[in-house]
Amino acid sequence: MQPLTRFVLRSALTSVFTLVSLALPAIATPGQWVRILTDSYGDTWYVDAGSIEGRNAYRYFWSYVLYQTPVSHDNGLAYSAAYYLSVDCPKQLWRVRYVRFLDQKNQTVSEYEPGENGRLGDSSIVSEGGAASLKFVCSRRRS
């Protein structure tokens, strides 16, 4: 890889991680963002490894998705989204506890905090990036 290309990529990733850190609530401040994968849609998935907390079979963590193509959402276009999720690792059941959709300038388009009432999903309805994120999180032991 050419030095200029490496510099541009490093600069872009640093900017993304800085924007993510600024956009997320204080709970996500550990900022140990790990790129999980870029899926077949071109969306890039990250998990904050520093935010993973283990409680028995459950893990709680922050995830961030950078969309290749903006997604139409309530109050405009979302270019990325930050999620706080829980997962029952043995059963592969997950729940969205908080989500914030962000525009191109990293401003909030909309946010929801369903908490315990968040949608409960299983591995049959999770996306490629979501499945890889759950696998990553469940492979980690945090307390």
C-alpha positions in Angstrom: 0.0 0.0 0.0 1.3 3.4 -0.9 2.3 5.7 2.0 -0.2 8.4 1.0 -3.0 5.8 0.8 -2.0 4.5 4.3 -2.0 8.1 5.6 -5.4 8.8 4.1 -6.9 5.6 5.5 -5.3 6.1 8.9 -6.6 9.7 9.0 -10.1 8.6 7.9 -10.3 5.9 10.6 -9.0 8.3 13.3 -11.7 10.8 12.3 -14.4 8.1 12.4 -13.3 6.9 15.9 -13.1 10.5 17.1 -16.6 11.2 15.8 -17.9 8.0 17.3 -16.4 8.8 20.7 -17.9 12.3 20.6 -21.3 11.0 19.5 -21.8 8.3 22.0 -23.0 8.8 25.6 -20.4 8.6 28.4 -20.9 4.8 28.9 -19.0 4.2 25.6 -16.0 6.2 26.5 -13.5 3.3 26.9 -13.1 3.7 23.2 -11.5 0.4 22.3 -13.2 0.2 19.0 -12.6 -3.0 17.0 -13.5 -3.2 13.4 -15.6 -6.4 13.1 -16.2 -6.5 9.3 -17.5 -4.7 6.2 -20.6 -6.6 5.1 -21.9 -7.4 1.6 -23.8 -4.0 1.6 -20.6 -2.1 2.3 -21.6 -1.2 5.9 -18.7 -1.3 8.4 -19.4 -2.8 11.9 -17.5 -1.9 15.0 -17.7 -3.0 18.7 -16.2 -1.1 21.6 -14.3 -4.0 23.3 -13.8 -1.8 26.3 -17.5 -1.5 26.9 -18.2 -5.3 27.0 -19.6 -6.2 30.4 -20.4 -9.8 31.3 -23.2 -10.8 33.7 -23.7 -14.5 33.8 -24.7 -15.7 30.3 -25.3 -12.1 29.2 -23.0 -9.5 27.6 -23.8 -5.8 27.3 -21.8 -3.7 24.8 -21.7 -0.7 22.4 -21.7 -1.2 18.6 -21.3 1.3 15.8 -22.3 0.8 12.2 -21.0 3.1 9.4 -23.4 2.8 6.5 -22.1 2.7 2.9 -25.3 4.1 1.7 -27.3 6.5 3.9 -30.5 5.1 5.4 -33.7 7.1 5.4 -34.8 7.6 8.9 -37.5 9.6 10.8 -35.9 13.0 10.6 -33.5 12.6 7.7 -30.8 10.5 6.4 -28.7 8.4 8.8 -25.1 7.8 7.8 -24.2 5.8 10.9 -25.8 4.4 14.1 -24.6 3.7 17.6 -26.2 0.8 19.5 -26.2 -0.4 23.1 -27.1 -4.1 23.1 -27.4 -7.1 25.3 -27.0 -10.7 24.2 -27.7 -14.0 25.9 -24.7 -15.8 24.5 -25.8 -19.4 25.0 -29.2 -18.8 23.4 -28.0 -16.2 20.9 -30.8 -13.9 21.8 -30.1 -10.1 21.6 -31.9 -6.9 22.5 -31.4 -3.4 21.4 -31.4 -1.2 24.5 -30.4 2.1 23.0 -29.9 3.4 19.4 -28.8 6.7 18.0 -28.9 7.4 14.3 -26.5 10.0 13.1 -26.4 12.3 10.0 -23.4 13.1 7.8 -22.2 15.8 10.4 -22.5 13.3 13.2 -25.6 15.0 14.6 -28.5 13.0 16.0 -31.2 12.2 13.5 -33.2 10.2 16.0 -32.6 8.1 19.1 -34.5 5.5 21.1 -34.0 4.0 24.5 -36.3 0.9 24.7 -34.2 -0.6 27.5 -35.8 -3.8 28.8 -38.7 -3.4 26.3 -36.3 -3.4 23.3 -37.0 -5.8 20.5 -35.8 -9.3 21.3 -34.1 -11.0 18.3 -32.5 -14.2 17.6 -29.7 -15.4 15.3 -32.2 -16.0 12.4 -33.0 -12.3 12.1 -29.6 -10.7 12.7 -27.6 -9.2 9.8 -24.2 -10.4 8.7 -22.5 -7.7 10.6 -24.7 -8.2 13.7 -24.0 -11.9 13.7 -20.2 -11.3 13.5 -20.5 -8.6 16.3 -22.4 -11.1 18.6 -19.8 -13.8 17.9 -17.0 -11.4 18.8 -18.7 -10.2 22.0 -19.6 -13.7 23.2 -16.1 -14.8 22.7 -14.9 -12.2 25.3 -15.2 -12.6 29.0 -15.7 -9.3 30.8 -17.0 -8.5 34.3 
